[in-house]
Amino acid sequence: MKTISAFILLIYWSIIIFAPVMSKDIKFSRAKTNNIKIVEQKPRS
């Protein structure tokens, strides 16, 4: 039982530590995609 609770605590603290880092990465990737111009595809004739 102690090993299971220790494992859950490890997962909990890793989420707590890495959540702000992941949210920053997501924000940066969104900003990059917004700056890229979308090229329209020409319709095939």
Secondary structure by P-SEA (a helix, b strand, c coil): caaaaaaaaaaaaaaaaaaaaaaaaaaaaaaaaaabbbbbbcccc
